[in-house]
């Protein structure tokens, strides 16, 4: 669960790493869930640029996009970079799974309580 601005910056950095790795793996044919993660990253950046202090205003947007990234059949949980790109560096595939799990930690507990 996101507790403060420091956690929000960390989430933003992890989202940037994730979107960069997806672009590296996929090139121009980005999967559906990519836009959800990119939107989350952009919303965090906007939040900080406008100088807002109430993280509670941003959380519903982040949760909406996190849930959208898990849409049935086209969500991130169905994506296997190694299956789609057997020639891809295996480190990217492991890194991808790790980044998703790190981002998921921010939403653990919060979504279950909704």
C-alpha positions in Angstrom: 0.0 0.0 0.0 1.2 3.5 -0.8 2.0 5.4 2.3 3.7 8.6 1.2 5.3 10.6 -1.6 8.5 8.5 -1.3 6.5 5.4 -2.0 4.8 7.1 -4.9 8.1 8.1 -6.5 9.3 4.5 -6.1 6.2 3.3 -7.8 6.7 5.8 -10.6 10.3 4.6 -11.1 9.3 1.0 -11.2 6.6 1.8 -13.7 9.2 3.5 -15.9 11.5 0.5 -15.7 8.6 -1.8 -16.6 7.4 0.3 -19.6 11.0 0.5 -20.8 11.4 -3.2 -20.7 8.1 -3.9 -22.4 9.2 -1.5 -25.2 12.5 -3.3 -25.5 10.8 -6.7 -25.7 7.9 -5.8 -28.0 9.2 -2.9 -30.1 6.3 -1.1 -31.7 3.7 -3.8 -31.1 2.9 -2.9 -27.5 0.4 -5.1 -25.6 -2.9 -3.7 -24.3 -1.7 -3.5 -20.7 1.2 -1.3 -21.6 -1.0 1.8 -21.8 -2.3 1.1 -18.3 1.2 1.2 -16.8 2.1 4.2 -18.9 -1.0 6.0 -17.8 -0.2 5.2 -14.1 3.3 6.6 -14.5 2.0 9.8 -16.2 -0.6 10.4 -13.6 2.0 10.2 -10.8 4.2 12.7 -12.7 1.2 15.0 -13.2 0.4 14.7 -9.5 3.8 15.9 -8.5 4.0 18.6 -11.1 0.8 20.3 -10.0 2.1 20.2 -6.4 -0.7 18.1 -4.9 -0.2 16.8 -1.4 -3.2 14.5 -1.0 -2.3 11.1 -2.3 -5.8 9.9 -1.5 -6.9 11.8 -4.6 -4.5 9.9 -6.9 -5.1 6.4 -5.4 -8.4 5.7 -7.2 -6.9 6.4 -10.6 -3.9 4.2 -9.9 -6.1 1.4 -8.7 -8.4 1.7 -11.7 -5.4 1.4 -14.1 -3.9 -1.4 -12.1 -7.1 -3.4 -12.4 -7.4 -2.5 -16.1 -3.9 -3.9 -16.7 -5.3 -7.3 -15.5 -8.2 -7.5 -18.0 -9.2 -11.0 -18.7 -7.4 -12.6 -21.7 -5.4 -9.5 -22.6 -4.0 -8.5 -19.2 -0.5 -8.7 -17.9 -1.2 -12.0 -16.1 -1.6 -13.7 -19.5 1.6 -12.2 -21.0 4.7 -14.4 -21.3 7.5 -12.5 -23.0 9.6 -15.6 -23.5 6.7 -17.5 -25.2 6.1 -14.6 -27.7 9.8 -13.9 -28.2 11.9 -17.0 -27.6 15.1 -15.1 -28.7 14.6 -12.4 -26.1 17.2 -12.2 -23.3 16.0 -14.4 -20.5 17.1 -11.7 -18.0 14.4 -9.4 -19.4 11.7 -12.1 -18.8 12.8 -12.6 -15.2 13.1 -8.8 -14.7 9.6 -8.3 -16.1 8.1 -10.7 -13.6 10.0 -9.2 -10.8 8.9 -5.6 -11.7 5.2 -6.7 -11.8 5.6 -8.3 -8.4 7.2 -5.1 -7.0 4.5 -2.9 -8.4 1.8 -5.3 -7.0 3.2 -4.8 -3.5 1.9 -1.2 -3.6 -1.6 -2.4 -4.1 -1.6 -5.4 -1.7 -4.2 -5.1 1.0 -5.6 -1.9 -0.5 -7.6 -3.5 -3.3 -8.7 -6.4 -1.1 -10.3 -3.9 1.3 -12.4 -2.2 -1.4 
